Amino acid sequence: MSESGSDATGALDAVAARLLDASVLERLGVAAASTALALVIGLVIAALAGYDPIRFAGQLVVGAFGNERAIARTLRGTTLFVLTGVAVAVAFRAGVFNIGVQGQFVVGGFSTAVAIIWLGGFVPEGTVGGIVLIVFGTLAGVVAGGLYGALPGMMKAYGDANEIITTIMLNFIATGFVGYLVAGPFGDPEATATRTRRLPESVELPRFVFGDPNLSIVGILLMLGVIAVVTVIMTRTQFGYDMVTSGYQDTAATYSGVDAKRMVISTMALSGMIAGLTGALFVIMIQGYYTDPSGIGNYGFDAIAVSLLAANNPLGVLPAGLLFGGLESAGSYVQINSDVPVQLIDGIVGLVVLFVAVPELFRMIALRTGLGGDAE
């Protein structure tokens, strides 16, 4: 190997070793600095495009937190980003690359809508009936998301299939097949848009303090509860320890008596269950029906960046999700109230994803490949 090649390899080893030795706080610091740098570059691009960067920055803040409506819009997006981010973090922390949270989110949401609409014909109207439908529909979404997540886990465990490839392909399968079902057998023939029939009126969650019809205190509490439960599972239980060990050191896990294959499937199933729960909340709290999944947003894909921004820490997902929820809310505001193209917001989000993902993904690759192990 040439001297320049040796120097490059040594530099990669040194960077990898430093990232591998970084504490959670240091990784969060890197993510925060990357985010700040991405935002600064976004403002510079806005200035070069002929827009006032100070005014643009002010519009971002106002669009995210300027009034009660903006705050409610931000919290609504935050709830979805945090829950899907936790779903990704569960798998990533266990060394499994679940890129299929979007598909699990779609399957969970569709299953919730179909289950509630079907059971609605057998349950009496009123508050009690509405609670029964909400619980039943949510369970249907959780189970469907978990099964759809377990599928690539089984292919990885027993067929040695690459979970990145299988989960990506399952995203397309979920979107295409659910889209067909919504447009066909489960569609509402009386609706002008492609969607299922509406959920019964009794299926309604109590609103948040701002009175936004698409934001419920139940959704906020559910988000916080999932963070707390997943954090306890990952850090305080034998199951969580076995998950992490099986993902990164399957040989050591097997030697200690842990069924590594079963734990991979369990990890993917748990991740899918959280994604399915998010889909259920999306249907019940926001939509009130289910529409063509190609137009519901990329929460499952953006969740990858949310998780990486939080260093795959369930607690860190909360501020990361708040950032993405704020950017989404700000984008809606800027699109309506400014001549700044919304694509600029998308570009800033893309920069955040890029700047945050690169160091964390490099760290994860080094952890799995042994890069940086020989660095001093």
C-alpha positions as CSV (number, residue, x, y, z in Angstrom):
1,M,0.0,0.0,0.0
2,S,1.3,3.5,-0.9
3,E,2.2,6.0,1.8
4,S,-0.7,8.2,0.9
5,G,-3.1,5.2,1.2
6,S,-1.7,4.3,4.6
7,D,-2.1,7.9,5.8
8,A,-5.7,8.0,4.6
9,T,-6.4,4.7,6.3
10,G,-4.8,5.9,9.5
11,A,-6.8,9.1,9.4
12,L,-10.0,7.1,9.0
13,D,-9.0,4.9,11.9
14,A,-8.3,7.9,14.1
15,V,-11.6,9.6,13.3
16,A,-13.5,6.3,13.8
17,A,-11.8,5.7,17.1
18,R,-12.6,9.2,18.3
19,L,-16.3,8.7,17.4
20,L,-16.4,5.3,19.0
21,D,-15.0,6.7,22.2
22,A,-17.5,9.7,22.2
23,S,-20.0,9.8,25.0
24,V,-23.7,10.2,24.5
25,L,-23.4,13.9,25.4
26,E,-20.5,14.4,23.0
27,R,-22.5,12.7,20.2
28,L,-25.4,15.0,21.0
29,G,-23.1,17.9,20.9
30,V,-21.8,16.9,17.4
31,A,-25.4,16.6,16.3
32,A,-26.3,20.0,17.7
33,A,-23.3,21.7,16.1
34,S,-24.1,20.0,12.8
35,T,-27.7,21.3,13.0
36,A,-26.6,24.8,13.7
37,L,-24.1,24.7,10.9
38,A,-26.8,23.5,8.5
39,L,-29.1,26.3,9.5
40,V,-26.4,28.9,9.0
41,I,-25.6,27.5,5.6
42,G,-29.3,27.6,4.8
43,L,-29.5,31.3,5.7
44,V,-26.4,32.0,3.6
45,I,-28.1,30.3,0.6
46,A,-31.2,32.4,1.2
47,A,-29.1,35.5,1.1
48,L,-27.4,34.4,-2.1
49,A,-30.8,33.8,-3.6
50,G,-31.8,37.4,-3.0
51,Y,-33.8,37.0,0.2
52,D,-33.3,38.8,3.5
53,P,-31.7,36.1,5.7
54,I,-32.7,37.9,8.9
55,R,-36.3,38.2,7.9
56,F,-36.3,34.6,6.7
57,A,-34.9,33.4,10.0
58,G,-37.7,35.5,11.8
59,Q,-40.3,33.8,9.6
60,L,-39.0,30.4,10.6
61,V,-39.3,31.2,14.2
62,V,-42.8,32.8,13.8
63,G,-43.9,29.9,11.7
64,A,-42.9,27.4,14.4
65,F,-43.7,29.2,17.6
66,G,-45.2,32.6,16.8
67,N,-48.7,31.9,18.1
68,E,-51.0,29.2,19.5
69,R,-51.8,27.9,16.0
70,A,-48.1,27.6,15.1
71,I,-47.3,25.9,18.4
72,A,-50.1,23.4,17.9
73,R,-48.9,22.7,14.4
74,T,-45.4,22.2,15.7
75,L,-46.4,19.9,18.5
76,R,-48.6,17.9,16.1
77,G,-45.6,17.3,13.8
78,T,-43.3,16.8,16.8
79,T,-45.5,14.0,18.1
80,L,-45.2,12.0,14.9
81,F,-41.5,12.7,14.4
82,V,-40.7,11.7,18.0
83,L,-42.7,8.4,17.9
84,T,-41.3,7.3,14.5
85,G,-37.8,8.5,15.7
86,V,-38.1,6.2,18.7
87,A,-39.1,3.4,16.5
88,V,-35.9,3.9,14.4
89,A,-33.8,4.4,17.6
90,V,-34.9,1.1,19.1
91,A,-33.5,-0.8,16.1
92,F,-30.4,1.3,15.6
93,R,-29.4,1.0,19.2
94,A,-29.6,-2.8,18.8
95,G,-27.4,-2.7,15.7
96,V,-30.2,-3.4,13.3
97,F,-30.9,-0.9,10.4
98,N,-34.6,-0.6,10.2
99,I,-35.2,1.6,7.2
100,G,-38.8,0.4,6.9
101,V,-40.5,2.5,9.6
102,Q,-42.4,4.3,6.9
103,G,-43.9,1.1,5.6
104,Q,-44.7,-0.1,9.2
105,F,-46.3,3.3,9.8
106,V,-48.4,3.0,6.7
107,V,-49.6,-0.6,7.4
108,G,-50.3,0.3,11.1
109,G,-52.4,3.3,10.1
110,F,-54.4,1.5,7.4
111,S,-55.1,-1.4,9.8
112,T,-56.4,1.0,12.4
113,A,-58.7,2.7,10.0
114,V,-60.1,-0.6,8.6
115,A,-60.5,-2.1,12.1
116,I,-62.4,0.9,13.4
117,I,-64.7,1.1,10.4
118,W,-65.4,-2.6,10.5
119,L,-66.1,-2.7,14.3
120,G,-68.1,0.5,14.2
121,G,-71.1,-1.4,12.8
122,F,-71.2,-3.6,15.9
123,V,-70.5,-1.1,18.7
124,P,-73.1,1.4,20.0
125,E,-72.6,5.1,19.5
126,G,-71.4,7.3,22.4
127,T,-68.4,7.8,24.5
128,V,-68.0,4.2,25.7
129,G,-68.3,2.9,22.1
130,G,-65.8,5.4,20.9
131,I,-63.3,4.3,23.5
132,V,-63.8,0.7,22.6
133,L,-63.2,1.6,18.9
134,I,-60.1,3.6,19.7
135,V,-58.5,0.9,21.8
136,F,-59.4,-1.9,19.3
137,G,-58.1,0.2,16.3
138,T,-54.9,1.1,18.1
139,L,-54.2,-2.5,19.0
140,A,-54.8,-3.5,15.4
141,G,-52.3,-0.8,14.2
142,V,-49.7,-1.9,16.8
143,V,-50.0,-5.6,15.9
144,A,-49.9,-4.9,12.1
145,G,-46.9,-2.7,12.4
146,G,-45.1,-5.2,14.6
147,L,-45.8,-8.1,12.2
148,Y,-44.6,-6.0,9.3
149,G,-41.5,-5.2,11.2
150,A,-40.9,-8.8,12.3
151,L,-40.9,-9.9,8.6
152,P,-37.5,-8.4,7.6
153,G,-36.2,-9.5,11.1
154,M,-37.1,-13.1,10.2
155,M,-35.4,-12.8,6.8
156,K,-32.3,-11.4,8.4
157,A,-32.2,-13.9,11.3
158,Y,-32.9,-17.1,9.2
159,G,-32.0,-16.1,5.7
160,D,-29.1,-13.7,6.4
161,A,-30.9,-11.1,4.2
162,N,-29.6,-7.6,4.4
163,E,-32.2,-5.7,6.5
164,I,-31.5,-2.4,4.7
165,I,-32.5,-3.8,1.4
166,T,-35.5,-5.8,2.7
167,T,-37.0,-2.9,4.7
168,I,-36.6,-0.4,1.9
169,M,-38.4,-2.8,-0.5
170,L,-41.1,-3.4,2.0
171,N,-41.7,0.4,2.2
172,F,-42.6,0.4,-1.5
173,I,-44.7,-2.8,-1.1
174,A,-46.7,-1.2,1.8
175,T,-47.3,2.0,0.0
176,G,-48.3,0.4,-3.3
177,F,-50.5,-2.3,-1.8
178,V,-52.2,-0.1,0.7
179,G,-52.7,2.5,-2.0
180,Y,-54.4,-0.1,-4.2
181,L,-56.7,-1.1,-1.2
182,V,-57.6,2.5,-0.5
183,A,-58.4,3.2,-4.1
184,G,-60.3,-0.1,-4.6
185,P,-61.9,-2.5,-2.1
186,F,-61.7,-0.2,1.0
187,G,-62.3,3.1,-0.7
188,D,-65.3,5.4,-0.1
189,P,-67.2,5.5,-3.4
190,E,-69.0,8.7,-2.3
191,A,-65.7,10.6,-1.6
192,T,-64.2,12.9,-4.2
193,A,-60.7,12.0,-3.0
194,T,-59.0,8.6,-2.7
195,R,-59.7,7.6,0.9
196,T,-61.5,5.1,3.1
197,R,-64.8,6.0,4.7
198,R,-64.6,8.3,7.7
199,L,-64.2,7.0,11.2
200,P,-67.4,7.1,13.4
201,E,-67.9,10.5,15.1
202,S,-67.5,8.9,18.5
203,V,-63.8,8.2,17.6
204,E,-62.4,11.4,18.9
205,L,-59.5,12.2,21.3
206,P,-59.7,15.1,23.8
207,R,-58.1,18.2,22.4
208,F,-54.9,19.9,23.6
209,V,-55.0,23.3,25.4
210,F,-54.8,25.2,22.1
211,G,-58.1,23.7,20.9
212,D,-56.6,22.5,17.6
213,P,-58.8,19.7,16.3
214,N,-55.8,17.7,15.0
215,L,-53.8,17.8,18.3
216,S,-54.8,15.9,21.4
217,I,-53.4,15.8,24.9
218,V,-53.6,12.0,24.6
219,G,-51.2,12.2,21.7
220,I,-48.7,14.3,23.7
221,L,-49.0,12.0,26.7
222,L,-48.7,8.9,24.5
223,M,-45.5,10.3,23.0
224,L,-43.9,11.0,26.4
225,G,-45.1,7.6,27.7
226,V,-43.5,5.7,24.8
227,I,-40.2,7.6,25.4
228,A,-40.2,6.7,29.1
229,V,-41.1,3.0,28.5
230,V,-38.6,2.5,25.7
231,T,-35.8,4.2,27.8
232,V,-36.5,1.9,30.7
233,I,-36.6,-1.2,28.4
234,M,-33.3,-0.3,26.7
235,T,-31.4,0.7,29.8
236,R,-32.9,-1.1,32.8
237,T,-34.1,-4.5,31.6
238,Q,-32.4,-7.8,30.6
239,F,-34.4,-7.7,27.4
240,G,-32.9,-4.4,26.4
241,Y,-29.4,-5.6,27.2
242,D,-29.9,-8.7,25.2
243,M,-31.2,-6.7,22.2
244,V,-28.1,-4.5,22.1
245,T,-25.8,-7.5,22.6
246,S,-27.4,-9.6,19.9
247,G,-27.3,-6.8,17.4
248,Y,-23.6,-5.9,17.8
249,Q,-22.1,-9.2,19.2
250,D,-24.3,-12.0,18.2
251,T,-21.5,-14.6,18.9
252,A,-21.1,-13.3,22.5
253,A,-24.8,-13.2,22.9
254,T,-25.2,-16.8,21.8
255,Y,-22.3,-17.9,24.1
256,S,-24.1,-16.3,27.1
257,G,-27.3,-18.2,26.3
258,V,-29.2,-15.5,24.3
259,D,-31.0,-16.6,21.1
260,A,-29.5,-13.9,18.9
261,K,-31.9,-14.7,16.0
262,R,-34.9,-14.4,18.2
263,M,-33.7,-11.1,19.6
264,V,-33.2,-9.6,16.1
265,I,-36.8,-10.5,15.3
266,S,-38.0,-9.2,18.6
267,T,-36.1,-5.9,18.0
268,M,-37.7,-5.4,14.6
269,A,-41.1,-6.3,15.9
270,L,-40.8,-3.8,18.8
271,S,-39.7,-1.1,16.3
272,G,-42.6,-1.9,14.0
273,M,-45.1,-1.9,16.9
274,I,-44.0,1.7,17.8
275,A,-44.3,2.7,14.1
276,G,-47.7,1.0,13.9
277,L,-48.8,2.9,17.0
278,T,-47.8,6.1,15.3
279,G,-49.8,5.3,12.3
280,A,-52.8,4.6,14.5
281,L,-52.4,8.0,16.2
282,F,-52.1,9.6,12.8
283,V,-55.4,8.2,11.7
284,I,-57.3,8.8,14.9
285,M,-55.9,12.2,16.0
286,I,-55.3,13.8,12.6
287,Q,-57.0,12.3,9.6
288,G,-60.2,10.6,10.7
289,Y,-59.9,8.3,7.7
290,Y,-57.1,6.8,5.6
291,T,-56.0,8.2,2.4
292,D,-53.5,7.3,-0.4
293,P,-50.3,6.6,1.6
294,S,-48.1,8.3,-1.0
295,G,-49.5,11.6,0.2
296,I,-49.4,11.3,4.0
297,G,-45.8,12.5,4.5
298,N,-42.5,10.9,5.0
299,Y,-42.5,10.7,8.8
300,G,-40.9,7.2,8.7
301,F,-38.0,8.4,6.5
302,D,-37.4,11.6,8.3
303,A,-37.4,9.6,11.5
304,I,-34.0,8.2,10.5
305,A,-32.5,11.7,10.7
306,V,-34.4,12.4,13.9
307,S,-32.9,9.3,15.5
308,L,-29.4,10.1,14.2
309,L,-29.7,13.6,15.5
310,A,-30.5,12.2,18.9
311,A,-27.5,9.8,18.8
312,N,-30.1,7.0,18.7
313,N,-31.0,7.9,22.3
314,P,-34.8,7.7,23.0
315,L,-34.6,10.7,25.4
316,G,-32.7,12.7,22.8
317,V,-35.3,12.0,20.2
318,L,-37.7,14.5,21.9
319,P,-35.7,17.7,21.2
320,A,-34.7,16.3,17.8
321,G,-38.4,15.7,16.9
322,L,-39.2,19.1,18.2
323,L,-36.7,20.6,15.7
324,F,-38.2,18.7,12.8
325,G,-41.7,19.5,13.9
326,G,-40.8,23.2,14.1
327,L,-39.2,23.1,10.6
328,E,-42.3,21.4,9.2
329,S,-44.5,24.0,10.8
330,A,-42.3,26.8,9.6
331,G,-42.3,25.5,6.1
332,S,-46.1,25.6,6.0
333,Y,-46.1,29.2,7.3
334,V,-43.4,30.4,4.9
335,Q,-45.2,28.8,1.9
336,I,-48.4,30.8,2.7
337,N,-47.0,34.0,4.0
338,S,-43.8,34.6,2.1
339,D,-42.4,34.7,-1.4
340,V,-39.5,32.4,-0.2
341,P,-39.9,29.1,-2.0
342,V,-40.8,26.2,0.3
343,Q,-38.1,24.2,-1.5
344,L,-35.6,26.3,0.5
345,I,-37.0,24.9,3.7
346,D,-36.7,21.4,2.2
347,G,-33.1,22.2,1.4
348,I,-32.4,23.3,5.0
349,V,-34.0,20.1,6.2
350,G,-31.8,18.1,3.8
351,L,-28.7,19.9,5.0
352,V,-29.6,19.0,8.6
353,V,-30.1,15.4,7.6
354,L,-26.8,15.3,5.7
355,F,-24.7,17.0,8.4
356,V,-26.2,15.0,11.2
357,A,-26.3,11.6,9.5
358,V,-22.7,11.5,8.2
359,P,-20.8,11.4,11.5
360,E,-23.4,9.1,13.2
361,L,-23.6,6.7,10.3
362,F,-19.8,6.6,10.0
363,R,-19.7,5.8,13.7
364,M,-22.2,2.9,13.3
365,I,-20.3,1.5,10.3
366,A,-17.1,1.6,12.3
367,L,-18.8,-0.1,15.2
368,R,-19.9,-3.0,13.0
369,T,-16.8,-3.3,10.9
370,G,-14.1,-2.8,13.5
371,L,-12.7,0.3,11.9
372,G,-10.8,2.4,14.4
373,G,-10.1,-0.5,16.7
374,D,-6.4,-0.2,16.3
375,A,-6.2,3.5,16.6
376,E,-4.5,4.8,19.7
